[in-house]
Amino acid sequence: MKILFVTTEVPSPRGSGGLIANYYHLRGLVREGHEVTLVSLAPRGAAGARVDIDGLHRSMLIPGVPPTTVGGLMANVFQKEPFPIRKYMKVDAGSGLRTLAVEHVFDLVHLAGLHTAHLAEDLRNVVHGPMVLYEHNVQAKVHELFYRMQRDPLRRWYARLQWKRMLAYEAEVCRRFDCVLTFSEPDAGRLAGLSKGARVSWLPLAVDAERLSRISTSEAFDVLWIGSLRWLPNIDSLRWFADEIVPKILAGRPETSVAVAGSSPPPWLKKLAGRSPRIRVLGEVDDAYDLMGRSRLIVVPLRIGSGVRVKILEALALRRAVLSTTLGCEGIEVESGKHLVVADDPKAFAGEAIRLLDDDRRRSDLAARGYDLVLARHDYRKVGAKMSALYESLRQGDTVQATR
């Protein structure tokens, strides 16, 4: 099958969750024998970004995604679409995609993320096969949770405006596709309820479980928070962790070392680390897997968001112990106390962290069972085979059914 695969950034096994998810989708489809063309919308000045995926039929970068500015946020008040969508609409991608589709006659289009959904209108008259939208997160849910956590009146007003616009946009757009996919059953249910009439299914998030399991490192850090600091839910997660949880961990276990990894750490975090020798701010790291593998406990204190956290799957594949909130591990069929540990308030989270750090055997048992789960459900080879079967079914005109 000839597949056109469109992303907002160049897929990579090292980076944010969306980049990793797209990378393993591509790996899986190529492994199944499909002829895949990748088109990535890139930030301005990123024309030299490297696409490093063996077996792709071709790849193309379309630069032009503008940076987020205060002026752009203010101007969006007078625009119809929510700001995160409008930002990608400014990229001149339609004519190039149409030309590509006319020349190569694709059997199916895979649009990765709601931010690429508007491109379907540029392709409908030149692609006669199914169009699939893969939603990495239910964007309306993310925006709703962010709005509800705002306390400043102006920020709360703007966040509510964005939530309502995203709610209307997402509900309307999802109905235009032959299939909308998510990474989890909860998100599939949310989208089906939000966008009446949309054909929604789901496939598990994928990683290379076998390769990650072979990475061998010695433990060096007690607790690690790692994530992209370009994503607002992660910033909220880090702030809550640093302000409410870390002091309780250090009060109960003063020798604990805490590491934070992510590009462009905020000034408040650097100040906090300056006041405590037990906290290290690492910034962006060259090898996230090495860092995760050297950590006794990886924390995911997420309070806002949807989708599935790829870092949990990677941590479990690396045979590391994980402590998460309920929302943080939503969409992964894990059991608290069996594959990882779940806690939702600062006191309980800190208490579980201390108990896990003091119990080597418990961490080891959790990690072993977690790895078995990831290998069975989330390895990209198995997910790729399921995706391939679903796409072949769509090509034959079959009705979308929930996929397990």
LINGI-V312018 format. One line per field, one symbol per residue. ss: DSSP state (~ for helix, > for strand, _ for the rest). A space follows every 50 residues. Layout:
ss->???
//
This chain:
ss->_>>>>>>_________~~~~~~~~~~~~~~~___>>>>>>>>>_______ _______>>>>>>>>____~~~~~~~~~____~~~~~~~____~~~~~~~ ~~~~___>>>>>_~~~~~~~~~~______>>>>>____~~~~~~~~~~__ __~~~~~~~~~~~~~~~~~~~~~~____>>>>__~~~~~~~~~~_____> >>____>_~~~~~_______>>>>>>_____~~~~~~~~~~~~~~~~~~~ ~~_____>>>>_____~~~~~~~~~___>>>>>____~~~~~~_>>>>>> _________~~~~~~~~___>>>>___________>___>>>___~~~~~ ~~~~~~~__~~~~~~~~~~~~~~~~~~_>~~~~~~~~~~~~~~~~_____ ____
//
